[in-house]
Amino acid sequence: MKAAKITVSALALVAAAGAAEARDQIQIAGSSTVLPYATIVAEAFGENFDFPTPVVEGGGSGAGRKKLCEGVGENTIDIANSSSRIKQSDIDLCASNGVNEIMEVRIGYDGIVFASDLNGAEFAFTPADWYNALAAKVVKDGVLVDNTNKTWADVNGDLPAQDILAFIPGTKHGTREVFDVKVLEAGCEATGAAEAMKAAGDEKAEGCLALRTDGVSVDIDGDYTETLARIDANKNAIGVFGLSFYQNNTDKLRVATMDGIVPSTETIASGDYPVSRPLFFYVKKAHLGVIPGLQEYIDFFVSDDMAGPDGPLAAYGLVSDPELAKTQEMVASGTPMAPLN
Amino acid sequence: MTDAVAHPTPHSGSLLRQDERTRRRNNAERRFRLYGQVAIGIAIMALVILLTSVLGNGLSAFRQTFISMPVTLDAAVLDKKGNRDPADLKKVTTIGYSKLLVNSLTQVIEEEGIVVEGLASSDIKDMISDEAAAQVRDRVLGNPDLIGQTVDLKVLANGRIDGYLKGRVSMESAERDSNVSVNQLRLTESLVERGIIGKSFNWGFLTAADASELRPEAAGLGVAILGSAYMMIVVLVLSLPIGVAASIYLEEFAPKNRWTDLIEVNISNLAAVPSIVFGILGLAIFINFAGLPQSAPIVGGLVLTLMTLPTIIITTRAAIKAVPPSIRDAALGIGASKMQTVFHHVLPLAMPGILTGAIIGLAQALGETAPLLLIGMVAFVRDFPAAPPEGLFDPAAALPVQVYNWTQRADPAFVERASGAIIVLLVFLLVMNTAAILLRRRFERRW
């Protein structure tokens, strides 16, 4: 009897409290690459404004955009962080759930670096080296053959004779897309493998992205801390990291150059370093003016104090967008994004 | 009664001398004991390795490096209009407070006559945690009378300085580390000698909220501990009455037929369902269907309740079963109704067993991570949830999820924090399990 009474009153209490509650903090989800920047801004926002600190979640770019498109209302998130541009399929999903106007905000650029153990040899790569090291099929003496390169010296005589072993981001990471496009595809073109594949009937040269399966390239599905731990255990390996992660661990990692360029915020901002990508967040316009502080938060995120070249985001390793002023204007006027072209 | 029982053929040989077969049997027994000891040895070794690695990495999280110095809260900076109007005071951001702290530290360094060649002013700024300015600002806004006074403050030092005092950062690593310079470490050494920089107990680790990657030194478990506590309240309030009611009914009242058998099998099955499945269920039912908020302890509590229920039902039924039938018969025999029998006699006697089961179920729920990942409790939450019941709907973190979160951070200082969080979690579990053992010892009755 008593037990039943307690249960009923507990349930009633829960139901009553639930009905009275309205959300007063911003909710954000998405890319784990953008997550650290978003938490830095959220923290500064919370301590300098009268609004509660936004709640920021990771989960991946694709998952974040899907959550954004679940619909309009307090149970759905306000902002999706993304390390790649939104896809037409996301926009369609949004539209089918009544999310019509989305604002696209580019917050800056992130560089992807190739780094190995601090005490190991120095590397100077080109995308072609990476293609010849990791791709399943490479061009040898003008013909497409299975890749049998064992050491980096086999790939390129100038590189050290060290066994090839690479830890690259798994396919669910936004980073992998950049690696595929900026490194593998570029290398595929440069070595002439793309042409050979097209000649062999693969018209879009899709074989460029096929990697060796004999264990020299290892997909890491976790985050950069896992890659770092693997390199620690395997001193011969080379890992793929975000620039900001590398900058926080410069006492353990030695960075390699790409096309002769050392990755840094300067070389990425100038566009000299080839492997970089823009970072975005997407705002649900229907929530502006409904969720308190949302407009203030996005204004604050793209302000010079935060996203500018001397702000905390740059200090953490994000590369400030040279066109930040344009973004600020767009955010202030609340312009929704144009259809993808 | 005859003596025709066949006597075993008398063993030839002496009692004092073992024959071949006895020796073999004794050897087998000795070997078996050895196996057992080896098994226990392996288990203990695993535990010792786990504890040494966690304690070795994590104990340092409970001590933190602070800079103690007098800070002049200059009215010209903090209250330009001089009217102490809270709205105007709020306009001074943490950047303004940060400059104040840097000036104070610079002054202290000058007064002490410390000279480090090549030290830039930005080096001094980077030695103080960004969190320090926010803390001072909060304090001033809470008590505007402080403006104009000179107060002795103990502010957080930067994570790398903290790392140097804890041996994580060295002069050699600093040369390669872009986040700290050798000059800063030299300055730190001089300040440590004069007692201005020093380590003390880190209450913030237990009370403060999580912090971003830029200030690992400020990250604490406050929100996570509160979130876990809220979830445990929900689990206790819901799963204990429901579980006990279900077990009493099944054990004492329900007829034994195919339906109750089916329910019984299903309860045992539920107890073995992987916890992530409950997370998916929670996401679908509580968030997507019922519309409860993301990242809220109420949803976490409900999911963990589902997970804990089978455990509680199974242990409660065992406890009720252990009450001898004679007690029930006696009560019924003097005219008590079935319900009176159960509530006046069976339940009190089964209580220690039920409570032990509930505590063990709670301990299991406390350490559960997987289902919480799906319902948004992995979020970065900095605001403390309000007091229950409203607070149950505010976003919060949870202890095991906080461990998961911190192991993914880039800054090496979070390694120590993650292990520290594990220690806190283990202490809670230890306390709960000890309570369960004590309850059992104290109230258990044997018949």
Interface residues (C-beta under 8 A of the other chain):
Chain A: M1 A3 A4 I6 T7 A10 L13 V14 A16 A17 G18 A20 E21 R23 Q25 Q27 A29 S32 L35 P36 A38 T39 I40 A42 E43 A44 G46 E47 N48 D50 P52 T53 V55 V56 E57 G58 G59 E74 N75 I77 L118 G222 D223 Y224 T225 S244 F245 Q247 N248 N249 T250 D251 D305 P312 A315 Y316
Chain B: K90 T93 T94 I95 D130 A134 R137 D138 V169 S173 A174 R176 D177 S178 N179 A211 S212 E213 L214 R215 V237 L238 L240 P241 I242 V244 A245 I287 G291 L292 P293 Q294 S295 I298 F343 G376 V378 A379 F380 V381 R382 D383 P389 E390 L392 F393 P395 T407 Q408 R409 A410 D411 P412
